[in-house]
Amino acid sequence: MPQHSADASLPPPIGLASLTQPRAPAAPDSLAHDTPPPRAQPAGAQLAGDAAGSRSLSVEFTGSGGEYFRIWIVNLLLTLVTAGLYYPWAKVRKLRYFYGNTVVGGHALDFHGEPRRMLRGYLLVGLLFVLYSVAGNVSPVAGAVALVLLAGLWPALFRASMRFRLANTSWRGLRLRFTGDTAGAYKAMLPLFVPALLLVALPVLVPETSAPAPGRGSAPAGALGLGVTLVAFAALPALWWSLKRYQHDNYQLAALRTQFRASVASFYGVFLKAGLLMLLAMAAVAAVGGLLGAAGALFGGGRRSVGAILLAIVLVVVAVYAVLLLVVQPYVTAKMQNLVWSRTGNRSLRFDSALRFGPLLALTLKNWLLVLLTLGLYWPFAAIATARLRLEAIEVQTRVDIDTLVARSREQMDDAAGDAAGDVAGIDVGL
């Protein structure tokens, strides 16, 4: 699944989301819960009529750490030797391995992206960021303008990336498609646009926030900056919901199309619980750090006391970061995967995700411990273990005759997927 994440926290490949169908009349039961009025069905939807009863399509991951280690180490070395130019080839090798070992209903996914075409896309994105860096060195105003322009292009690049990734992914010989339009991409990213633009413009509009002059009060400007930052953080759950709705409403395989039925309130619920978990963990860490600092001040003296307090502060900062990485992130990952995938589907076919926080937390702790002990060499093994745990927690419940659908759809394939495969020179922004 295209997402912008490290190997050790890979999401399910995006192709799994493309097996759902536009809503059709069905007998009312648990598969039809919380379904809004049906939308217009695409041509060929009648191919996937309800079958008698339902069955499950299991998701298996057959990759191994030893196999992926050989791919990973070669990718790493060649990327370093070529100063990053090999990265598209490395990305394709990794995706082909992970997709090729993701088996849905007994059939593996496949990735068909061309590294040379992807290289042009990466160079385009790299050029945009270089221009932004140069503009930032010229003046704060030029940097702000360049960032606004880059942000203005990002939704279009995101949409092109989704089209490219889906069009180069196949299941049972059928290419997947992404049907979202550019206007939808801009609408999906709208919740973060206003606070982001305010944060960018703040140093220009209120110079005190970046370089307060001697004798001038910067409290109002600081309060304004803090307020904008809080608004930006408050918008994050809405942004994530909007992005997921845009993605999961527009995946398609043949006549089958997905719909997303999670509410924005459910996303805020997950983030709120994660925030409370983070606060509790930080409070415990701060209490331990306070005790260490107090003990150092009590039994030390002079410089040793100051050193003990500074050491306690450093330990608290490191511990807080560890809590965020090792506890809060697995919690959000598990809850979000279950929420997003279990709310993707319709009356004919839907997904279930039952990823549990406890096993993911234990695996995350184990992975990071072994990564540290092996100086990073355990990373590919961690990626494989995490992918297996997350993918095999997903199951597809279907009433449609997939074999009949695939057989008939192969006779009606057009060139739309091929056109999308070359969209914007094969760009892939990794989201």
C-alpha positions in Angstrom: 0.0 0.0 0.0 1.5 3.1 -1.0 2.1 4.9 1.9 5.2 7.0 2.9 6.6 4.8 5.7 9.7 2.9 6.6 10.1 -0.8 5.7 9.5 -1.9 9.2 6.0 -0.4 9.3 4.8 -1.2 5.8 1.1 -0.9 5.3 -0.8 -3.5 3.3 -0.2 -3.1 -0.4 -2.7 -0.8 -2.0 -3.9 -3.4 -4.4 -6.0 -5.1 -1.7 -8.3 -2.2 -1.7 -9.4 -2.6 -5.3 -11.5 -5.7 -4.9 -14.7 -4.1 -3.8 -17.8 -3.3 -5.9 -20.3 -0.5 -6.4 -23.3 -1.2 -4.2 -26.0 -3.4 -5.6 -29.2 -4.7 -4.0 -28.6 -7.5 -1.5 -30.2 -9.3 1.3 -30.0 -7.2 4.5 -27.4 -8.7 6.8 -24.1 -7.9 8.5 -22.4 -7.3 5.2 -24.7 -4.4 4.4 -24.3 -2.3 7.6 -24.1 1.4 7.5 -24.5 1.7 3.8 -25.5 5.1 2.2 -27.7 5.3 -0.8 -26.2 3.5 -3.9 -24.3 5.6 -6.5 -24.3 5.1 -10.2 -22.8 1.8 -11.2 -20.1 1.6 -13.9 -20.6 -0.5 -17.0 -20.2 -4.2 -16.4 -21.3 -4.1 -12.7 -23.9 -6.8 -13.5 -21.0 -9.2 -13.8 -20.6 -9.3 -10.1 -24.1 -10.1 -9.0 -24.6 -11.5 -5.6 -23.9 -15.2 -5.3 -25.6 -17.6 -3.0 -23.9 -17.2 0.4 -20.6 -15.6 1.1 -17.0 -16.8 1.5 -13.7 -15.5 2.7 -10.6 -14.7 0.7 -7.6 -15.0 3.0 -4.6 -12.7 2.7 -1.2 -14.4 3.2 2.3 -13.0 3.1 5.0 -15.5 2.0 8.1 -13.4 2.1 11.1 -14.3 4.1 13.7 -12.2 5.9 16.6 -13.9 4.3 15.4 -13.4 0.8 14.5 -9.7 1.4 17.8 -9.1 3.1 19.7 -9.9 -0.1 17.4 -7.5 -2.1 17.7 -4.8 0.6 21.5 -4.8 1.0 22.0 -4.6 -2.8 19.5 -1.8 -3.0 21.2 0.1 -0.2 24.7 -0.3 -1.6 23.8 0.7 -5.2 21.8 3.6 -4.0 24.7 4.9 -2.0 27.2 4.3 -4.8 25.1 6.1 -7.4 24.3 9.0 -5.1 20.6 8.1 -5.1 20.1 7.6 -8.8 19.5 3.9 -8.3 16.6 4.6 -6.0 13.8 4.0 -8.5 15.3 0.6 -9.4 15.5 -0.2 -5.7 11.9 0.9 -5.2 10.7 -1.4 -8.0 12.7 -4.4 -6.7 11.2 -3.9 -3.2 7.6 -3.4 -4.4 7.8 -6.5 -6.7 9.0 -8.6 -3.9 6.4 -7.4 -1.4 3.5 -7.5 -3.9 4.6 -10.8 -5.3 4.5 -12.3 -1.9 1.1 -10.9 -1.0 -1.4 -13.6 -1.9 -5.1 -12.7 -1.9 -7.5 -15.7 -2.3 -4.6 -17.9 -3.6 -3.4 -15.3 -6.2 -0.4 -13.0 -5.7 -0.3 -9.3 -6.6 2.2 -8.0 -9.1 3.9 -4.7 -9.7 4.8 -3.6 -13.3 6.4 -0.1 -12.8 9.4 0.8 -15.0 12.4 2.2 -13.1 13.5 4.5 -15.9 10.1 6.1 -16.2 10.0 6.5 -12.4 13.4 8.1 -12.4 12.1 11.0 -14.4 9.4 11.5 -11.8 11.8 11.4 -8.9 14.1 13.9 -10.7 11.1 16.2 -11.1 10.2 16.1 -7.4 13.9 16.6 -6.5 14.1 19.6 -8.8 11.1 21.2 -7.1 12.7 20.8 -3.6 16.0 22.1 -4.8 14.3 25.3 -6.2 12.5 25.6 -2.8 15.8 25.4 -0.9 17.5 28.0 -3.2 14.5 30.3 -2.8 14.7 30.0 1.0 18.4 31.0 0.9 17.5 34.1 -1.1 15.0 35.5 1.3 12.2 34.4 3.7 9.6 35.8 1.4 11.0 33.9 -1.6 11.1 30.7 0.4 7.5 31.2 1.6 6.4 31.8 -2.0 8.2 28.7 -3.2 6.8 26.6 -0.5 3.3 27.8 -1.3 3.8 26.9 -5.0 5.2 23.5 -4.0 2.2 22.9 -1.7 -0.1 24.0 -4.5 1.4 21.3 -6.8 1.4 18.5 -4.2 -2.2 17.4 -4.5 -1.8 17.0 -8.3 1.4 15.1 -7.8 -0.3 12.9 -5.1 -3.2 12.1 -7.5 -0.7 11.2 -10.3 1.2 9.0 -7.9 -2.0 7.1 -7.0 -2.8 6.6 -10.7 0.7 5.4 -11.4 0.9 3.0 -8.5 -2.6 1.4 -9.1 -2.2 1.2 -12.9 1.1 -0.7 -12.4 -0.4 -3.2 -9.9 -2.3 -6.3 -11.0 -4.2 -9.2 -9.5 -5.0 -12.3 -11.5 -3.8 -10.6 -14.6 -6.1 -7.5 -14.3 -4.6 -4.0 -13.8 -6.0 -1.9 -11.0 -7.2 1.6 -11.5 -7.5 4.8 -9.5 -10.5 6.9 -10.5 -10.0 10.0 -8.3 -9.8 13.3 -10.1 -7.4 16.3 -9.5 -10.2 18.4 -7.9 -10.8 15.6 -5.4 -7.1 15.6 -4.5 -7.2 19.3 -3.7 -10.4 18.9 -1.7 -8.9 16.0 0.3 -5.9 18.1 1.4 -7.9 21.2 2.1 -8.1 20.7 5.9 -4.3 21.4 6.2 -4.0 24.1 3.6 -5.1 27.1 5.8 -3.1 26.4 8.9 -0.1 25.4 6.8 -0.2 28.6 4.8 -0.6 30.6 8.1 2.5 28.9 9.5 4.5 29.7 6.4 3.3 33.3 6.2 3.7 34.0 10.0 7.5 34.9 9.9 6.9 37.2 7.0 3.8 38.9 8.4 5.0 39.1 12.0 8.8 39.4 12.0 9.1 39.0 15.8 8.3 35.3 15.5 11.6 34.7 13.7 13.9 37.4 15.0 12.5 39.6 17.8 14.3 42.9 18.0 15.8 44.0 21.3 13.3 45.9 23.5 10.3 44.8 21.4 7.7 42.5 22.9 7.3 39.2 21.0 4.6 37.7 23.3 1.7 38.4 21.0 3.5 37.0 18.0 4.5 33.9 19.9 1.0 33.4 21.1 -0.2 33.7 17.5 2.3 31.2 16.3 1.3 28.8 19.1 -2.3 29.2 18.2 -1.7 28.5 14.5 0.4 25.4 15.4 -2.4 24.1 17.6 -4.9 24.6 14.8 -2.6 22.7 12.4 -2.4 19.8 14.9 -6.1 19.8 15.4 -6.6 19.5 11.7 -4.4 16.4 11.3 -7.2 13.8 12.0 -9.5 15.6 9.5 -6.7 15.6 7.0 -5.9 11.9 7.4 -9.6 11.0 7.2 -10.0 13.2 4.0 -7.0 11.5 2.4 -8.2 8.0 3.2 -11.7 8.8 2.0 -10.2 10.1 -1.3 -8.1 6.9 -1.7 -10.6 4.3 -0.6 -13.4 5.8 -2.6 -11.5 5.6 -5.9 -9.8 2.1 -6.1 -11.1 0.0 -8.9 -10.6 -3.5 -10.5 -12.6 -4.1 -13.6 -16.2 -3.2 -12.7 -15.5 -3.4 -8.9 -15.0 -0.1 -7.0 -14.5 0.7 -3.4 -16.4 3.0 -1.1 -15.2 4.3 2.3 -17.7 4.6 5.2 -15.7 5.7 8.2 -16.6 9.0 9.8 -14.3 11.9 10.6 -15.4 11.6 14.3 -14.0 8.0 14.4 -10.6 9.3 13.3 -10.6 12.0 16.0 -11.5 9.2 18.5 -8.4 7.2 17.6 -6.1 10.3 17.8 -7.7 11.4 21.1 -7.0 8.0 22.7 -3.5 8.0 21.3 -3.0 11.5 22.7 -4.2 10.3 26.2 -1.9 7.3 26.0 1.0 9.6 25.1 0.2 12.0 28.0 0.1 9.1 30.5 3.4 7.7 29.2 5.1 11.1 29.2 3.8 11.8 32.8 5.4 8.5 33.9 8.6 9.3 32.2 8.7 12.9 33.6 8.1 11.5 37.1 11.0 9.1 36.8 13.2 11.9 35.4 12.2 14.2 38.2 13.2 11.6 40.8 16.6 11.1 39.1 17.2 14.9 39.0 16.2 15.3 42.6 18.4 12.4 43.7 21.3 14.0 41.8 20.7 17.4 43.4 20.4 15.8 46.9 23.5 13.6 46.8 25.6 15.7 44.5 26.9 19.1 44.9 27.8 22.1 42.7 28.7 21.0 39.2 27.8 17.4 39.8 24.3 18.5 40.8 23.9 20.5 37.6 25.3 17.6 35.5 22.8 15.2 37.1 19.9 17.4 36.3 21.0 17.9 32.7 21.4 14.1 32.4 17.9 13.6 33.7 16.5 16.0 31.2 18.3 14.3 28.3 17.0 10.9 29.5 13.5 12.2 29.7 13.6 13.6 26.2 15.0 10.3 24.9 12.4 8.3 26.8 9.6 10.4 25.5 10.8 9.9 21.9 11.0 6.2 22.6 7.5 6.1 23.9 6.2 7.8 20.8 8.1 5.4 18.5 7.6 2.2 20.4 4.1 2.6 22.0 2.0 5.3 20.5 2.9 4.6 16.8 2.0 0.9 17.0 -1.3 1.8 18.8 -2.2 4.3 16.0 -1.1 1.9 13.3 -3.3 -1.0 14.7 -6.4 1.2 15.3 -6.2 3.0 12.0 -5.7 -0.2 10.0 -8.7 -1.8 11.6 -10.8 1.4 11.2 -9.9 2.1 7.6 -10.0 -1.4 6.1 -13.1 -2.6 8.1 -15.0 0.4 6.8 -14.1 -0.2 3.2 -16.6 -2.3 1.2 -20.2 -2.6 0.3 -23.1 -5.1 0.2 -21.4 -7.5 -2.1 -17.8 -7.4 -0.8 -16.0 -5.9 2.1 -12.8 -6.1 4.2 -12.3 -7.1 7.8 -9.1 -6.1 9.7 -8.4 -7.6 13.2 -4.8 -6.3 13.9 -4.3 -6.3 17.6 -2.2 -3.7 19.5 -0.6 -6.2 21.9 1.2 -8.4 19.3 2.1 -5.3 17.2 3.6 -3.6 20.2 5.6 -6.8 21.2 6.8 -7.1 17.6 7.8 -3.4 17.4 9.8 -3.7 20.6 11.5 -6.8 19.4 12.3 -5.3 16.0 13.8 -2.2 17.3 15.9 -4.0 19.9 17.3 -6.4 17.3 17.9 -3.5 14.8 19.9 -1.7 17.5 21.9 -4.8 18.5 22.7 -5.6 14.9 23.5 -2.0 13.9 20.6 -1.9 11.5 21.2 -5.2 9.7 18.0 -6.7 11.1 15.9 -4.0 9.4 14.8 -6.2 6.4 13.8 -9.0 8.8 11.8 -6.5 10.8 10.1 -5.3 7.6 9.0 -8.8 6.6 7.7 -9.7 10.1 5.7 -6.5 10.3 4.3 -6.9 6.8 3.2 -10.5 7.6 1.5 -9.5 10.9 -0.4 -6.6 9.3 -1.4 -8.2 6.0 -2.6 -11.5 7.5 -4.8 -9.6 9.9 -7.0 -8.7 6.9 -9.7 -10.8 5.4 -12.0 -10.3 2.4 -15.7 -11.2 2.8 -17.3 -11.7 -0.6 -20.6 -12.7 -2.1 -19.5 -12.2 -5.7 -18.2 -14.9 -8.1 -14.6 -13.6 -8.5 -13.7 -16.2 -11.1 -16.5 -15.3 -13.4 -15.8 -11.6 -13.0 -12.1 -12.0 -13.8 -12.8 -14.2 -16.8 -15.3 -11.8 -18.4 -13.3 -8.7 -17.5 -10.2 -10.0 -19.3 -12.3 -9.9 -22.5 -13.3 -6.3 -21.9 -10.0 -4.7 -20.9 -9.2 -1.3 -22.4 -6.1 0.9 -22.5 -7.1 3.2 -19.6 -4.8 1.4 -17.1 -1.9 1.6 -19.6 -2.5 5.4 -20.0 -2.5 5.9 -16.2 0.7 3.8 -15.9 2.6 6.5 -17.6 0.9 9.4 -15.9 3.3 12.4 -15.2 6.4 10.5 -16.3 5.8 7.7 -13.8 5.9 9.8 -10.7 5.5 8.1 -7.3 5.5 10.3 -4.2 5.2 7.3 -1.9 1.8 8.1 -0.3 
